Amino acid sequence: EALMEELGLKEDDLQDVIVDDEELQEEATRWMAIARVHTEKPYSQYWFYKQMRIAWDLAKEVKIRPLEDNLYTTQFTCLGDWECVMEEGPWTFKGKAVILAPYDGYTKPSTIELNKIDIWMQIHDLPDSFFPKIKALSATVGEFIYAEPKSHDFKGNFARVRVKIDVTKPLKNAVSLVIKKKEGMQRVIFRVKFERLPDWCAVCGYLGHLFKECGDGVHPPKALVFKDLRVTWFRGLGRGP
């Protein structure tokens, strides 16, 4: 309706072509995704294709087709490659987030929202008693997917949570909860860090640029409130349990 209004169209102006969904070939749209590089900087599409094929470590060929500036469709040849790419992110190109979403091959690509990535988050120094609240704590950062269960063979003073974060919003550097006691309220704050975090700004917390590219790039140390958000420890690729 919005497009009809924009183009000044009425029902009588349109001559619809009727398509039966049984005519559409399922194979033609199987294992497809739509992708966007979260950056405003120019880059080489050739190197994007080449480096992503290497990063994904695919068993079969992938077809990458540019649609418009910074927007692509990808189609994989086997289920294993599809699951690897869609579930083992986040992926980056030259440090910038590569945002992926499943694509059915029928929806207009420009209408698909590409602003969220799945990422492992660590909540540091979290006491075991608060582990049942980990879903509520994670929801203040992004959309909770699941938490890695506590195990005796795990080493690390943190809890690992898979969350979906919005790249158009600033990152969180902490989560907090309030304990109700007889003598009053007590707030407890826990630092959060992210595994395989794409480039981010330590000043404003947004993904897509570094703090030396924010404003004039000159900032006092106390302004870097989002520093040290990327952790060096991570379990590796995969969605976890």
N, C-alpha and C positions, 0 to 999 in steps of 0.2 A: 504493500500500500504506500509506503514511504517513497519507493522508487517510482511508482506510478504518478504520485503527486509531483515529484521532482521533475519528471519528464513530461508532465502535462498530459498523461494518458488517461483515457476512459475505457470502460469495458469493450465498447464497440471498436476501439482502435486496435485491439489485440486479436490475432488469429492464432489460437493455441494449437500446438502440435501435441497430440495425445500419445503418451508413451505407456505401454504396459510394462510393469516391473518385471514380468517374466521374460521380456525381450532383452533386458540388461544382463550382460555377462558378468557373473560373479567373479570369475578369474581375473577380469580386467581391473577390479578394484580391491583385490585381496591383499592384505598386509601393507596397506598404504598409511602414510603419515604426512602431516604437514609440518613444516619447520620454519623457524625464524631465528636469526642471529640477533641477540639483544645488544645492538650497538648502533650508533649513528655515524660511526667512522666508515669511510670507504674501505673496501677490501677486495681481494682477488677471488672471484668465483672459482677459478681453476684450483687455487690452493684450498679453498673451502671443500670442494669435492674430494680432492686428494687426501687431505688431512682427516676428514671425517671417515673416509673408508678405512684408513689406517687405525684411527682411534676405535672404531666399532669392531675391528678384527672379524670381519664377516667371513662366513663359510662360502657364500654364494654372491652373485652380482647384485648390486642395488642400482636402481634407476633414480637419478636426482634431476628434477626438471625445474628451472627457474620460472616463476610466475610473474613476479614484478620485483621491484627493489626489495631485497632482504626477505623474500617469501618463496618457499620451495615446496614441491611435493616430492615425496620419496616413496618408492615401492620396493619391497624386499622380495626375495625369491623363495625363501623358506621360513617356516615358523620359528626355527631356532634363532635366526638373525633378527626377526621381528621382536621376539620376546627379549633378546639381549639388549637391543637398542631402546625399547620402550620402558624397560624395567630397571636397567642398571645405570641410569643417569645419576647426577646431572652430567651433561656433556658440554664441552667448551671448545671454542675455536678462537685461537689467539687470546685466550683468557676470558673471552666473553661467552655468556650463557647461550647455548643452543636449545631453544624451546621447541618441544615436540608435542604433537597431539594426534591421536588417531584420526584418520580421514576416511570417510565412507565413499568418496569419489563422486558424490551427488551434490553435496552442499557447496554453495558458493564459497571459495576459499577466503575471500575478503571478510566474510561474516564470522569466521571461526576465531574465537578469543585465544590468543597465544600470549599469556602473561604469567603462567605458573610452571614451576619446576618441582620435581620430587627430590628431596635431599635428606641426608642423615644429619640430625642435630644431636649434640651432646649437651646434657644438663649436668653441670659439674657440681661436685660436693653435695649431691642429693642424698639425704639419709634414707635408709630402707623404709622407714615408717611412712614416708611421703610418696612411695612408689605407686600406690593406688590412685594418687592424684595426678599422675603423669599425663594422662589424656587431657585433663583440664588445663594443666600448665602449658602443654604443647599447643593447645587451641588458641592461646594468646599470641603465638608466633605465626601459625599457619594452620592449614587443615590437617588434623591428625590422621595418619594412615595406620601405623601400628608401632608398638614399642618392643624392643628386643628384650626377651625374658631375662631375669636375673639368673646367673648360673655360678657355681662355685669355681669354675675354671676361668672365669672372666677376670682380666686384670685391667684396672682403670677406675679411678674415683669419679665415675660419671655414669649416667644412664643414656642409652642410645635410642633415639626415636626417629622414625621416618615421617616427615611432614611435607606438605605441599605449600610452598611459599609463593607469594605474589611478587614478581620482579619489578612491578611498578610502584611498590611501597618500600620504605626503608626497612632494613633488617632490624631485628631485635638483638640486643646484647645481653639481656637478662630476662628472667621470669621471676615472679614473686607470688607468695601466698601469705595470708594472715591467719594466725592461730588465735582462736578465742580462748582466753584464760579467765579465771575468776578475778585476777588482779588487773585485767585489761587485755588489750590487743597487742600481739607481737607480730611484726612483719619480718619475713625471711626472704632474702633475695639470693638467687642462684645465677651464676654466669652461664651463658650458652655459647657454644661454638659450633661450627659447621664443617663437615667433611667434604673435601673436593669442592670448596666454594669458588665460584667464578670471581673475576675481578670485582672489587667493591670499593667504595669510598669510605675511608676511616673518619671523615668529617660528617657527612650527611647520611651515611648508611645505605645509600642506593647502589644497586648493581649497575655495571656498565661503564664505570670510569674509576680512576684512582684519585686519591686525595690531592695529588699534585696537579690534577686536571680540573679540580673543583674551584670555581671562581678564578682568582689569579694564581692559585696553587701555593700561596704562602699562608701557612697556618701555624699557630703556636702549638707546642706539644699537648697542652691541656685540651685543645679542640679535637684531638684525635680520639674521641670517645668510643668509636667503633673499631679500634685497632684490635689485632690479635683475634679475629673472629674465625679464621681458618685454622683448623687443627692439622697437625702433621701425622697423628695417629689415626688410622682407619683400617677397618677389617678387610677392605678390598671391594671389588665389584660385586654386584648382586643385591637383591632386595632384602636379604636376611631370611629369618625363619618364616 
